[in-house]
Amino acid sequence: MSLNKIVSIITPSFNRANIVIDTAESIFTQTYPHWEWVIVDDGSTDNSLEVLEGFTKRDERVKVFRRDRLPKGACTCRNIAVDHCNGDYLIFLDTDDILEPFCIEQRIKTMQDQPSLDFAIFPSLMFHDQPYDLNLWWNIDKEESELVRQFHQDAICQGTGVIWKKDSFNRIGRWDENLFLWQDIDLFLRAFIQGYQYKKFFELPPDLHNRITQTSLSRGNFFDIKKQESRVVVVRRAVELLNKYKMVAMKREAKYMLSEIISGFIRTGYYSKADELMGWGLAEGVFNNTESSILRRYKNSYKFKLIRFSFIQKKMDQNLIPLTISNTLGKLPFKQGMKTNPI
C-alpha cells in the first residue's frame, strides 16, 4: 500500500486574519506531505486575503480563491473549494481550528487500510486560546447509534472531525448551501440514513482541536426566522429519507428536534408555523397524540399570554421535559497521557 494519495484540506474564510495563522502552522507541520490546502474567502473585510496570499507564497500547496457566486456562506465556500481541489480525500477545516501534526497521516492511513469506507470519524478536543487549555473532549463514543445521537443533537463529531472520500462526498450531495445552520447535522443525517459506510476511530489519539469562542458558545439569534426555517428543512428532509429507506420506526427520534423548533416558533409568536409543524409531526408519526397535545397546550399558554403566570410557566416547562434532550457535549475531561501518536 502506498500512502501517496492527495488529501485536500477545505477551508472557508471570513475575517479571521487574526487567528488563521495558528491554523496554517498546524497544516505546514503535517507529517504527511501529500496535501493541498484550498481556501475560499467569503468576502472578508479585514486583511484576510493578504494573509492567505502570504501562505501561497510560502507553500505552493496552498490555493486561495474568492467566492464567485451566491449564496454567501461557509457551505458555499466549501463546495467551491471542492470544485477546485485535486485530492482523493477531503478534510474540512475551519480557520479557527488546529490539527495535530499527525492528523492527516493518521486519517489517510485508516482510509487506505479500509478502502470500503466512505468516511471515517476521529476524536477531537475543545480549546479556548491554545490546545489542551480546556482538556475537554468535543464528544465521546456511546452505546447509541450515530443516527440516534444526531437526532438527539448529541453528534459524535462536527464536519471537521471527519475525512471523506471525495467521490462519496459528491455523491451524497455535498453541503446544503441554503441552510443558515444545522449544516453539519443535515450532512450526517443524510449519510447515516442512506447507509454510507463509515467507522469511528476513537481508540486513536485526538487529532483535531476545535476552538471555542464566546460567539460559538452563545445562543445569539437562536430564534432568527431564517435559522428556524433551516431547522425545519433539515428535519423534514431527514424524515423523508427515513420513509424512503423504510426506517419508519426511527422517525420517533426526530421528535426532540421538532419539539425544539416548534417551541422556538411559539416563543417568537409564529403560531401558524408551529401549528403546521405540529400537524405534520403528528401525521408523520414523529409525535404521538399525547406529545402533540402537550405542544398545543404550550402554544396556547403563549398565545393567550397565560405564560406570564409563574405557576403555569412551571407546569408547561415540566410538561415539555419528555420532549427535550440534554447532551453531554464536551463534559468529560481529556487525559493528557493520550497525546502520544501511535503511528
N, C-alpha and C positions, 0 to 999 in steps of 0.2 A: 504494500500500500504506500502511495506517495502523497505526502502532505504538501501538495503544491497548489491546491485549489485557491482561487482568489475569494476572499471574504470582503464584501462591501459593507462598510460602516456608513449608515444612512442617518444624516442629522439635519433637522430643520433648525434655522437660526433666526432669532428676532431679539435684537437689543440685549445681547449677552456678552458684549465685548469685555466686560469687567471680570467674567469668570470662565469664559470658554478656553482660556489659556490652560487652566488646570485639566480640562477635558483633553485638549490637544496633547499635552505632555504625556497623559496616560496612554494615548494612541501611539505616539512616537517611540515609546519604550516597550512596545509589544515584542514578545519573544518569537512570535510567528510573523515572518516577513511578508507574506503574500496577501497584503490587504490594500484596499483603497478607501479613502475617506471622501465621501460625496456629500457636500453641504449645499443646501439650498436656502438662501436668505429670503425672508418673508417681508422684505420692505423695511429693514431696520432704519432707525433714525439716529442711532448713535454711530460710533466708528467701527461697528462690527465688520463691515465689508473690508475695511482697511486691515483689520486684524486677521481676518480669514485669508485675504490675499497674501498676507505675510506668510501664512502656513504653506501656501502653494510654492512660494519661493524657497522655503526650507526643505520641502519634500515633494517630489513630482507625483507621489501617490495621492496627494490631496487635490480635489477638484471642487471648485466653487461655482455655483450658478445662482441666478436670481429667479424668483418665482415669476413666470411669464404668462400666467393665466389665473383666472378666478376658480374657486373662491379663495380668499385669503385664509391662511391657517396652516398649522403644523402638518396635518394629514395631507394636504395638497402638496406641500413641500416634500414630504416623504415619498409620495408617489412619483413626483417629478424626478427626485433623486434616483429612484429605482429605474426610471426610464433611461437615465444617463449612466447607470452603473454597468460594470463588466463582470461582476462577481457571480460565482455559482451559489454563494450563500449570502444571507443578509443578517446584519445585526443593526437594530435600531437604537440609536444613542442620542440622548438629548444633550444640549450644550452645558448643562449644569451637573452632569453625572460623570463618574470616573471609573475607568476599567482597571482591574489589576493587570500587571504586566503579562500574566499567563492567560488572560481571558480568552483571546482568540484561539490560541493554541489548544486550550482545554476544550473549547466548544467545537472546533473543527475536527479534532480527534474523535470526539464522541459521535459526530455525524458520519464520519468516514468509517468508523468501526461498525455502525449500524445504518447502512445505506437505505433501509426501507423507511426511515423516519422522514416525515415532512418538516418537523421542527422539534427542538429539544428545549427543555426548561431548566434553568440553573438558579441556584440560590444567590441572593443579594442582600446587602446591608444598607441601612439608612445612616446618613451623617448630616451634620449641620455645617460646620466650617471646614473640617478636614476628615478624611476617612478614619473610622474607628472612634470618633469622638462621642458617638452615642452608643456604640456597641449593641445595636438592635437589629434583628433580622427584619427585612422587609416583610416577609411572611415565612411560614414553616409548612412542612408537609403534614397532612392529616389523613384520617381514615376516609372522609367523604370524597366522592369523586370530584374531579376538577369542574365538571359541569354544574354539579350541585353548589359547589363553593362559589362559582361565578354568579349563579342566580342569587346567592346569599350575600353578594358583594364582599366576599372574603377570598378574592382572587389570589392564587398562588404566586402570580407574577404580574409585572407590567410588560408592555411591549419591549422594554429594554432588557428584560431577563431571559430573552429567547434568541436562538439562532434559527433561521428559516432557510430551507431550500428556496432559491428564488422562483423556480418553476411552481412550487407549491403555493407560495405567497401570491403569485399572479393568478393561479388557478382559483384560489378562494375568493378573489375579487378585490384584493388589496384593501387599503384603508378607505373608509367611507368619508369622503371629503366634505359632505354636507352636515355632518354631526358637529354640534357645538361642545359636546362632552360625551363620556362613556365610549370613546372610540376604541380603547383597549378592550373594554367589556364586550363590545359588539364583535370585534375581530375574533376573540377567543370563543365566544358563544358560537359563532359560525363554524369555527374549527372543531370544537368539541362535538357539536350536534351532528356535523356532517362526516364525522369519523376520520378526520385527518390523523395520521399516525404520528404519535409523539411519545416522549419518555421524559420523566423527571430524573435529574442527576443531583439530588440533594445530598448524596453521600460525598460529593466533591466540595472543596472549599468555595466559599462565595467569591465570585469573580467580578462583581459589579457593586458600585456604591451609588445609591440614589440620594441626591441632595434634598434635604427637607428645609424649606424656607417658610417664612410667615405666610407667603402667598399660597404655597401648596398646602399648608395646614389650615387655612381659613376656609370658611364656608361662604365667602363673599359671592353675591349674585347667585346663590344656590337656586333661588326660585325664578330666575330670569326665564321669561316665557320661551325663548329660543332653546335654552338648555332643557327646560321641561319637555318641550316637544321633541327634542332629540332623544330623550329617555323613552318617550312613547315609541318612537321609530325602532329603537333597539329591542324593546320588549315585544312589540308586535312582530318584528322580523323573526325573533327567536321562537315565538310560539308558532308562527307559520312553518318554520323549519322543523319544529318538533312534530307538527302534523304531517309534514311531507315525509319525514323519516320514521313515521309510526312510533314515536316516543311520547304517546299521549299522556301517560302517567306522569311524565316529568313536568308537564305544564303546571302542576300544582306548586312546584318550586318557584315559579315566577311570581307567586302572589306577594312575596316580600318586596320585590322591585316595584310591582304595580301598585301596591299599597302606598309605598313612599311617594310615587309620582302623584297618585290621587290625593293624598294628604297635602302635597305641595300645591296642587291646583285649588284645593279647598281653602287653604290658609291665605292664598292670594286672591281669592274671590272669583276664580274661574270655575264656577259651579257647573256650567253646562259641559265643560270639558271633563270635569270629574264624573258627571252623570254618564257621559258617553263611555268613558273607560270602565266604570263600574258595570255598565250593561254588557260591554264587550267581554270583560273578565269573567262575568257570570256565564255568559253564553259559551265561552271557550272552555269552561271548566277550570279556569285558573282559581276562581273563588267558588266556595260553596254558598248556600243561602245564608247561613249564619254569618259568615265573613262579609258578605255583601250588605247584610243588614247593619252590621257594626259600622261599616264605612258610610252608609246612608245616614245613620244617626249622627255620626261625626260631622258630616256635611251640614245637616240641619242645625246642629249646635252652633256652627259658624254662621250659616246663612241667616238665622234668626237671632243672632247675637246672644245666644244663651251661654256661650263660652266665657262671657265676662264674669259669670258666677263661678267662683273658685271650686265649689263642690262639683259642679257639672264638668268643668275642665279636668278635674282629677279623675272623675268617673270615665270620661271619654279617653283620657290617656291610658287608664287601666284596661279599658276595652280593646285598645289598639295593640296591647302587648303581644297577643298571639300572631299579629301581623307584622311584627318588627323583628329584625335580626341584628344582633350586635356581633361584630367580628373581633378577632384578636390581632389585627394587623400590627405587626411590629412590636407586640407587647413583650416578647420573650428576649432575654439577653443573649448576646453572642459571646462565645468563649474565645478569648484571644488565641488560645492554643491551636485554633483551626486555621491560622493564617498560612501555614506551610502548604506549598503547592506540591501535589504528589506526582505531577507529570515528569 
